[in-house]
């Protein structure tokens, strides 16, 4: 007979997660976030709540989760959550079996939300052993870090959830090679900073009359999940992230690609470039203030656009000169080699490129941590 469990006691969550009291649900919306459970049972079920996303470019989008059993590298289930509520059987057997299961969100935050609101078991939950000595990484990025279109075989087209696999991004690859935990705070289309011109909006020629607000990571990083809360209609008082909950050994910033697109759209304004450089330096300061002196900070760019890389180098140089902080480095990912690596959707990196980037980064981080 199934009995109810306690989602906040019997499940171990990873990634930035947000508890919503009114629905008694823990939302795990960020790429690569989710929960883990250990048990001995004949059956284990969870109830997942889903909030779809919609925009004029891509239509209605729903999230996908991957279910991993024990130490298996390939998922045993891939579930497209296109209903507001889904009762999902994670395990079923004729006799009690002992397992460890991970449920991971493979699609990004801005393309559909998901949370777990209930768990039931015919058996017993087991304690989860955690290795407190494991490395901890944090990635702050845009569509590249989300894995946008990395499983697609075409160069053009709009976002398709089934073609985005956050479990195979360079972030996930590097973390696996380093045997590290990781957080992935990434949003497709996001810039590092807001425009210097407060009235600037992106114009999309294919959608006459549509103006797109520029999202900036400097406005989102301090919060647990402002993306979700804005989707729910919140306009202020966003839930602050408790930085003591996760203390990384290294933080990788891969932002600037969308800033360069915005700057080009603004006529390659030198004032906007200088503004980006100042805001980048300020963002490094914020990262250091929030996370303390421990983590290495990697300021990376690529592999799609390197227009602002020299400005990132200058921002880092200025920051280091002003603070004496030498635990910061710059790195330019190798560019996409189309003949061998191909492309994902919209010229984004493919799975092959992500794997290569993950290897590059893991080797680089070994020199620092």
C-alpha positions as CSV (number, residue, x, y, z in Angstrom):
1,X,0.0,0.0,0.0
2,X,1.3,3.4,-0.9
3,X,1.9,5.9,1.9
4,X,2.7,9.5,1.6
5,X,6.2,10.8,2.0
6,X,7.5,14.3,2.9
7,X,9.0,16.0,-0.2
8,X,11.2,18.3,1.9
9,X,12.5,15.5,4.1
10,X,12.6,12.4,2.0
11,X,14.0,14.1,-1.2
12,X,17.4,15.7,-1.6
13,X,17.3,18.7,-4.0
14,X,20.1,20.1,-6.1
15,X,20.3,23.3,-8.1
16,X,18.6,26.4,-7.1
17,X,15.1,25.3,-5.9
18,X,12.2,27.4,-4.7
19,X,9.6,26.2,-2.2
20,X,6.1,27.6,-2.9
21,X,4.1,27.5,0.3
22,X,0.7,28.0,-1.2
23,X,1.0,24.8,-3.3
24,X,3.4,23.0,-1.0
25,X,5.6,22.5,-4.0
26,X,9.4,22.6,-4.5
27,X,10.0,24.0,-8.0
28,X,13.3,23.0,-9.7
29,X,13.2,25.1,-12.8
30,X,16.8,25.8,-13.6
31,X,18.7,23.6,-16.1
32,X,20.2,20.5,-14.5
33,X,18.3,21.0,-11.2
34,X,16.1,18.4,-9.6
35,X,15.9,15.9,-6.8
36,X,17.3,12.6,-5.7
37,X,15.8,9.8,-3.6
38,X,17.0,6.6,-2.1
39,X,14.6,3.8,-1.2
40,X,13.8,0.1,-0.8
41,X,10.3,-0.5,-2.2
42,X,8.1,-2.1,-4.8
43,X,6.6,1.2,-6.0
44,X,7.5,4.9,-5.9
45,X,5.4,7.8,-7.3
46,X,5.7,11.5,-7.4
47,X,3.3,14.2,-8.4
48,X,4.8,16.9,-10.6
49,X,3.2,20.3,-11.2
50,X,3.9,22.0,-14.5
51,X,3.6,25.6,-15.7
52,X,3.9,26.0,-19.4
53,X,5.6,29.0,-21.1
54,X,4.5,30.8,-24.1
55,X,5.9,33.5,-26.4
56,X,5.1,34.8,-29.9
57,X,8.2,33.2,-31.4
58,X,8.0,29.6,-30.2
59,X,4.4,29.1,-29.1
60,X,3.5,27.0,-26.0
61,X,6.5,25.2,-24.4
62,X,6.5,22.5,-21.7
63,X,9.4,21.2,-19.7
64,X,11.1,17.8,-20.0
65,X,12.7,15.8,-17.1
66,X,15.1,13.0,-17.3
67,X,15.0,10.1,-14.8
68,X,18.3,8.4,-13.9
69,X,18.5,5.1,-12.0
70,X,21.4,4.4,-9.7
71,X,24.7,5.0,-11.5
72,X,23.4,4.7,-15.0
73,X,24.5,7.5,-17.4
74,X,21.6,7.2,-19.7
75,X,18.1,8.1,-18.5
76,X,15.5,5.3,-18.0
77,X,12.7,7.8,-18.6
78,X,12.4,11.1,-20.6
79,X,9.0,12.8,-19.8
80,X,7.5,15.7,-21.7
81,X,5.3,17.3,-19.1
82,X,2.4,18.7,-21.1
83,X,-0.3,18.5,-18.4
84,X,-0.7,20.8,-15.3
85,X,-0.3,17.8,-13.0
86,X,1.4,14.5,-13.7
87,X,1.5,11.4,-11.4
88,X,4.8,9.8,-12.4
89,X,5.8,6.3,-11.4
90,X,9.6,6.4,-10.8
91,X,9.9,2.7,-9.8
92,X,7.7,-0.4,-9.8
93,X,8.7,-4.0,-9.1
94,X,7.1,-7.2,-7.9
95,X,9.5,-7.5,-4.9
96,X,11.1,-4.7,-2.9
97,X,14.3,-3.4,-4.6
98,X,16.8,-0.9,-3.3
99,X,17.6,2.0,-5.7
100,X,18.7,5.6,-5.9
101,X,16.9,7.8,-8.5
102,X,17.6,11.3,-9.8
103,X,15.0,13.4,-11.5
104,X,16.7,16.2,-13.6
105,X,15.2,19.0,-15.5
106,X,16.8,18.9,-19.0
107,X,15.1,22.0,-20.4
108,X,15.7,25.5,-19.4
109,X,13.9,27.7,-16.9
110,X,12.3,30.1,-19.4
111,X,10.8,27.2,-21.4
112,X,8.5,25.7,-18.9
113,X,8.4,25.2,-15.1
114,X,8.1,22.1,-13.0
115,X,7.9,21.3,-9.3
116,X,7.3,18.2,-7.1
117,X,4.3,18.5,-4.8
118,X,3.8,14.9,-3.5
119,X,5.6,11.6,-3.1
120,X,4.2,8.2,-2.2
121,X,6.0,4.9,-1.6
122,X,5.2,1.2,-1.0
123,X,8.3,0.6,1.1
124,X,10.8,2.8,3.0
125,X,13.0,5.8,2.2
126,X,16.7,5.4,2.8
127,X,19.2,8.0,3.9
128,X,21.1,9.6,1.1
129,X,24.8,9.6,1.6
130,X,26.5,12.8,0.4
131,X,30.1,13.5,-0.2
132,X,30.9,16.9,1.4
133,X,34.3,16.9,-0.2
134,X,33.1,17.0,-3.8
135,X,33.9,20.1,-5.8
136,X,31.1,22.5,-6.4
137,X,30.7,24.5,-9.6
138,X,28.4,27.3,-10.6
139,X,27.6,28.4,-14.2
140,X,26.1,31.7,-15.1
141,X,25.1,31.9,-18.7
142,X,22.7,32.3,-21.7
143,X,21.3,29.9,-24.3
144,X,24.7,28.3,-24.8
145,X,24.9,27.2,-21.2
146,X,21.2,26.0,-21.4
147,X,22.0,23.7,-24.2
148,X,19.7,25.5,-26.6
149,X,19.1,23.2,-29.7
150,X,22.1,21.0,-28.9
151,X,20.4,17.9,-30.0
152,X,19.1,19.4,-33.3
153,X,20.5,18.5,-36.7
154,X,19.6,21.8,-38.4
155,X,21.1,25.3,-38.3
156,X,17.9,27.3,-38.5
157,X,14.6,27.2,-36.7
158,X,12.9,28.0,-33.4
159,X,13.3,26.3,-30.0
160,X,11.9,22.8,-29.7
161,X,12.0,21.3,-26.1
162,X,13.0,17.8,-27.3
163,X,16.1,19.3,-29.0
164,X,17.5,20.9,-25.8
165,X,19.4,18.6,-23.4
166,X,20.7,20.4,-20.4
167,X,22.2,17.1,-19.1
168,X,24.7,17.2,-22.0
169,X,25.9,20.9,-21.9
170,X,29.5,21.8,-21.5
171,X,28.5,22.6,-17.9
172,X,27.4,19.0,-17.2
173,X,30.3,17.6,-19.1
174,X,32.9,19.6,-17.1
175,X,31.2,18.8,-13.8
176,X,31.2,15.0,-14.6
177,X,34.9,15.1,-15.6
178,X,35.7,16.8,-12.4
179,X,33.3,14.7,-10.3
180,X,31.7,17.9,-9.2
181,X,28.2,19.1,-8.3
182,X,27.0,22.1,-10.2
183,X,24.4,24.8,-10.5
184,X,23.4,26.2,-13.9
185,X,21.9,29.7,-13.7
186,X,21.2,30.4,-17.4
187,X,18.5,31.9,-19.5
188,X,18.3,32.0,-23.3
189,X,18.7,35.4,-24.8
190,X,19.9,37.0,-21.5
191,X,22.5,39.7,-21.5
192,X,25.0,40.4,-18.7
193,X,23.7,44.0,-18.3
194,X,20.8,46.2,-19.1
195,X,21.3,48.7,-22.0
196,X,22.8,52.1,-21.3
197,X,19.8,53.5,-23.1
198,X,16.8,52.6,-20.9
199,X,14.4,52.9,-23.8
200,X,16.2,50.4,-26.0
201,X,14.2,47.4,-27.1
202,X,15.0,44.7,-29.5
203,X,13.1,44.7,-32.8
204,X,12.3,41.4,-34.4
205,X,11.7,42.0,-38.2
206,X,9.6,38.8,-38.6
207,X,7.2,40.0,-36.0
208,X,6.1,43.5,-37.0
209,X,5.5,45.9,-34.1
210,X,6.8,43.5,-31.5
211,X,9.3,45.0,-29.0
212,X,11.3,42.6,-26.7
213,X,12.4,43.7,-23.3
214,X,16.1,43.0,-22.7
215,X,16.7,40.6,-19.8
216,X,19.9,41.1,-17.8
217,X,21.6,38.6,-15.5
218,X,22.6,41.5,-13.2
219,X,18.9,41.7,-12.4
220,X,18.3,38.0,-11.9
221,X,21.4,36.5,-10.2
222,X,20.6,37.6,-6.6
223,X,17.3,35.8,-6.6
224,X,16.4,32.1,-6.2
225,X,14.1,32.1,-9.2
226,X,13.0,35.5,-10.5
227,X,12.2,33.9,-13.9
228,X,9.5,31.7,-12.3
229,X,8.1,34.5,-10.0
230,X,7.8,36.9,-12.9
231,X,5.9,34.2,-14.9
232,X,3.5,34.0,-12.0
233,X,2.9,37.7,-12.1
234,X,5.2,39.0,-9.4
235,X,6.6,42.4,-10.1
236,X,8.7,42.9,-6.9
237,X,9.8,41.4,-3.7
238,X,11.4,38.4,-5.4
239,X,12.8,35.6,-3.2
240,X,16.4,36.3,-2.4
241,X,18.9,33.5,-2.9
242,X,20.6,32.3,0.3
243,X,24.2,32.1,-0.9
244,X,25.1,30.1,2.2
245,X,23.0,27.2,0.8
246,X,25.6,26.5,-1.9
247,X,29.2,27.6,-1.8
248,X,31.0,26.9,-5.0
249,X,34.7,26.3,-5.6
250,X,34.6,27.8,-9.1
251,X,32.1,30.1,-10.8
252,X,32.0,30.3,-14.6
253,X,30.5,33.3,-16.3
254,X,29.7,32.8,-19.9
255,X,27.9,36.0,-20.8
256,X,28.4,38.7,-23.4
257,X,27.1,37.0,-26.6
258,X,23.6,38.6,-26.3
259,X,25.2,41.9,-25.2
260,X,27.1,41.9,-28.5
261,X,23.9,41.3,-30.5
262,X,22.2,44.2,-28.6
263,X,25.1,46.5,-29.2
264,X,25.2,45.7,-32.9
265,X,21.4,46.4,-33.1
266,X,22.1,49.7,-31.4
267,X,24.5,50.7,-34.2
268,X,27.7,49.5,-32.5
269,X,27.6,52.3,-30.0
270,X,31.0,52.8,-28.3
271,X,29.1,54.2,-25.3
272,X,27.2,50.9,-25.0
273,X,30.5,49.0,-25.3
274,X,32.0,51.0,-22.5
275,X,28.9,50.6,-20.5
276,X,29.1,46.8,-20.9
277,X,32.7,46.9,-19.7
278,X,31.8,48.8,-16.6
279,X,28.9,46.6,-15.8
280,X,30.9,43.5,-16.3
281,X,33.5,44.7,-13.7
282,X,30.7,45.5,-11.3
283,X,29.2,42.0,-11.9
284,X,32.5,40.4,-10.9
285,X,32.5,42.5,-7.7
286,X,28.9,41.3,-7.0
287,X,29.9,37.6,-7.6
288,X,32.8,38.0,-5.2
289,X,30.7,39.8,-2.5
290,X,27.9,37.2,-2.6
291,X,30.2,34.2,-2.7
292,X,33.2,35.2,-0.6
293,X,36.9,34.8,-1.3
294,X,36.9,31.0,-1.8
295,X,35.7,30.5,-5.4
296,X,37.8,30.9,-8.6
297,X,35.9,33.1,-11.0
298,X,36.2,32.3,-14.7
299,X,35.2,34.9,-17.2
300,X,34.6,33.0,-20.4
301,X,33.1,33.7,-23.8
302,X,32.2,31.6,-26.8
303,X,31.8,29.6,-28.9
304,X,29.4,31.7,-31.0
305,X,30.5,35.3,-30.8
306,X,33.7,36.9,-29.5
307,X,32.9,40.6,-30.2
308,X,33.2,41.6,-26.5
309,X,36.0,39.3,-25.4
310,X,38.6,42.1,-25.3
311,X,36.3,44.2,-23.2
312,X,35.8,41.3,-20.8
313,X,39.6,41.0,-20.5
314,X,39.8,44.7,-19.8
315,X,37.1,44.5,-17.2
316,X,38.9,41.7,-15.4
317,X,42.2,43.6,-15.6
318,X,40.6,46.7,-14.1
319,X,38.9,44.7,-11.4
320,X,42.2,42.9,-10.5
321,X,44.1,46.1,-10.4
322,X,41.6,47.7,-8.1
323,X,41.1,44.8,-5.7
324,X,44.3,42.7,-5.9
325,X,42.1,39.7,-6.4
326,X,44.1,37.2,-8.5
327,X,41.5,34.4,-8.3
328,X,39.9,35.5,-11.5
329,X,40.8,34.4,-15.1
330,X,39.6,34.9,-18.7
331,X,39.1,32.2,-21.2
332,X,38.0,32.1,-24.8
333,X,36.3,28.8,-25.8
334,X,37.5,27.4,-29.1
335,X,35.1,28.3,-31.9
336,X,32.7,25.9,-33.5
337,X,34.3,23.8,-36.3
338,X,31.3,23.2,-38.6
339,X,32.8,20.4,-40.7
340,X,33.5,18.2,-37.7
341,X,31.1,19.5,-35.0
342,X,28.1,20.7,-37.0
343,X,25.6,23.1,-35.5
344,X,22.5,23.0,-33.2
345,X,19.5,25.1,-33.7
346,X,20.2,28.7,-34.8
347,X,24.0,28.1,-35.1
348,X,24.2,27.1,-31.4
349,X,26.8,24.5,-30.4
350,X,26.0,20.9,-31.0
351,X,26.5,18.0,-28.6
352,X,29.9,17.5,-30.1
353,X,30.9,21.1,-29.4
354,X,29.5,21.0,-25.9
355,X,31.5,17.8,-25.2
356,X,34.7,19.5,-26.5
357,X,34.0,22.7,-24.4
358,X,33.5,20.6,-21.3
359,X,36.8,18.9,-21.8
360,X,38.5,22.3,-22.4
361,X,37.0,23.8,-19.2
362,X,37.7,20.8,-17.0
363,X,41.4,20.8,-18.0
364,X,41.6,24.5,-17.4
365,X,39.9,24.3,-14.0
366,X,42.3,21.6,-12.9
367,X,45.0,24.3,-12.9
368,X,43.0,26.3,-10.4
369,X,41.1,24.1,-8.1
